[in-house]
Amino acid sequence: MSHPENASEFLKDQAQAKWHDETLWFVRDKRDRISKTIPEWEDLRNLASQIKDNVLANLGPYLEQFEENAKKNGVQIHWAKDGEEHNRIVLDILKRHDCQAIVKSKSILTEECHLNPFLEKNGIDVVDTDLGERIVQLLHQPPSHIVLPAIHLKKGEISELFHEKLHTEKGNEDPAYLTQAARLHLREKFLGAKVALTGVNFGIAETGEFVVCTNEGNADMGVHLADVHVACMGIEKILPRRKDLGIFLRLLARSATGQPVTNYNSHFRSPAPGRELHIILVDNGRTAQLAREKFKNSLKCIRCGACMNTCPIYRRSGGFSYGSTVPGPIGSILSPGLDMKKHSTLPFASTLCGSCSDVCPVKINIHEQLYEWRQEITKAHGELGKGLSMWIAAGIFKSPLAYKISGSLMRKALKTLPDSLIYHPMNAWGKSRDLPEAPKESFQQWYQKNRS
Amino acid sequence: MISDSPKIGLFIPCYVDQFYPQVGVASLELLEKLGCKVSYPMGQTCCGQPLANSGYERDTAGATRHFIELFKDFDYVVAPSGSCVLHVKEHVPAIPGLENEQAKLHHKVFELTEFITDVLKVEKIEGKFPHRVGFHSSCHGQRGLRLSSSSELNQNPFNKAKKLLENLEGLEWVELSRTDECCGFGGTFSVTEEALSVRMGKDRLEDHAQHQTEILTGGDMSCIMHLQGIATRNKQPLKFLHIAEILNQAIS
């Protein structure tokens, strides 16, 4: 389904859509307020943006430096060119340790690689330990937001789910009660897992260390109890120096949730005696994106989710409407790089309002890249099939407004398009909107009469 | 005030020409009242924005060449639209043979309110407009041309349109809950994502209704056309005027 179809579906439940919009606006507003308590906020954004530009311009050398230092620290490094290879590496590690059950803290990268279904197919019990992720996992859903995976659900729905799966009291919607139940449920899983998997927020080239940020401490809980820690890291997650963290950690939590700092910023360096620490460095389309001049700086993203919270489209269509692992504005500039045909409607799911670019802590010009993807997608329409570009063109011309204007004015600009599109009978404008009343004369006619 | 009467070309967007001629007239009269020598070059067409935003920028070369030819000899080009100004400045293809003219034109094109505040250096407009006015910040003007501060950024608040309106006697400025959220017009978006577009428009109108806006104004008729279209359909008793109409009526 295309984004417009999914969005229309989402908007059918108007009360739910309004609630979703207001809930995410609350997060955006909290972010605004806390960012304005930091006088140097815009300087931090500039610095972060420049550091990431430097990383992308020197990614190869930084990755080699990171690998060398991590190995010195006793870490085992793996390289994966795509999701499939990444998943195989994880499975090999699990097999070597004869491990049947793992705990996993939040990692959008593993979602991107579809690790969970792969491991489950291979007989491994995977437990997501982030509360929101555990909720969507129990529902067999993907996360609808990269920071707030279960933001599309209300507490009543979670209460029902927990009653069914964790045998909590029926109808008890008290968040503290439900969280406690999840905590007890997860504790068992933590104790039973030999291998813990985490994502990586920042990898430090000069030291080979890495940092994982969580609010629930679930990454630490898993890692400290397990014999083996597997950290999955996108190759763009590099920072040159440890001191750069001071900038990024200040920006990340404030941008993501409006908190001054993430509750747990856990730094990992070496495996404990007798244990193993693995880092899997994953490409999965990132070097291809790096080669695209207009789109490479999308790789600066630190996955804070601020562009989702601010996006008037995301708030009113929900994460699932995008049909991609990373939804929202940043997803709409990353996903077409992975599969242009599948994600061809995403760059059009925007008014190009630019709020995403202004909210972005690393200053990615998201809305300008949405515009550029549109240009690429229409160029590729031969490969994509005519459907999409016809849909776009019909979009322009199925409005009677454009139809009326086209009569005398737009011909020059529109001469490349066939009349059948221009005179398309559908009327999307008028379904819920009136047209302006046509005046007696145009401005041009008035001017000729009165001024020339 | 500018000395030596520079030549100002009035750039009237196609939908303003066709549907809102009064906005063109108000823009012209306002600039004249402020002492400008303005003319309207005939034969203006669509600047090509709907095509470019739909992914067909490459097909706007004809419209762009035409625009450059029409306006290249003016000292300034002024339009009552942030969106169309942003388009002709940022989103037009390079035209072979007209590179110099195109580069010069880039710095000569202004949205109406920024032309008044930044080029004419008008500090305040004297006049009377005893109404409760809600302002819709169009995204392309706001975040594209930076006509006002954006709520996402940590910067000193400013708003060029507000600067011109706030001194009018009797004018009450409406503070909205969401000061600068998009109205959902978005050009082609208004028809390709019809459901979302209308929802966004309704939400903006609700914000204005909650704060007792009597007249909703803005710098872009495209956003206003969309909002007015929804309000009219739902029989909402809200009036809509372009900021040029308010200033031209009020100025004494």
Interface residues (C-beta under 8 A of the other chain):
Chain A: H3 P4 A7 S8 L11 A17 D21 W25 D32 S35 K36 I38 P39 W41 E42 T310 P312 I313 R316 S317 F348 A349 S350 T351 L352 C353 G354 S355 S357 D358 V359 H367 Y371 R374 Q375 E376 I377 T378 K379 S389 W391 I392 A393 G395 I396 K398 S399 L401 A402 K404 I405 S408 L409 M410 R411 K412 A413 L414 K415 T416 A428 W429 K431 S432 R433 D434 L435 P436 A438 P439 E441 S442 F443 Q444 Q445 W446 Y447 Q448 R451 S452
Chain B: I12 C14 Y15 V16 D17 Q18 F19 Y20 P21 Q22 V23 G24 V25 L28 Y40 M42 Q44 T45 C46 G48 P50 L51 A52 N53 S54 G55 Y56 E57 R58 D59 T60 G62 A63 H66 H91 C139 H140 Q142 R143 G144 S150 S151 E152 L153 N154 Q155 R178 D180 E181 C182 G184 F185 G186 G187 T188 F189 S190 V191 T192 E193 E194 A195 L196 S197 V198 R199 M200 G201 D203 M225 H226 Q228 G229 I230 T232 R233
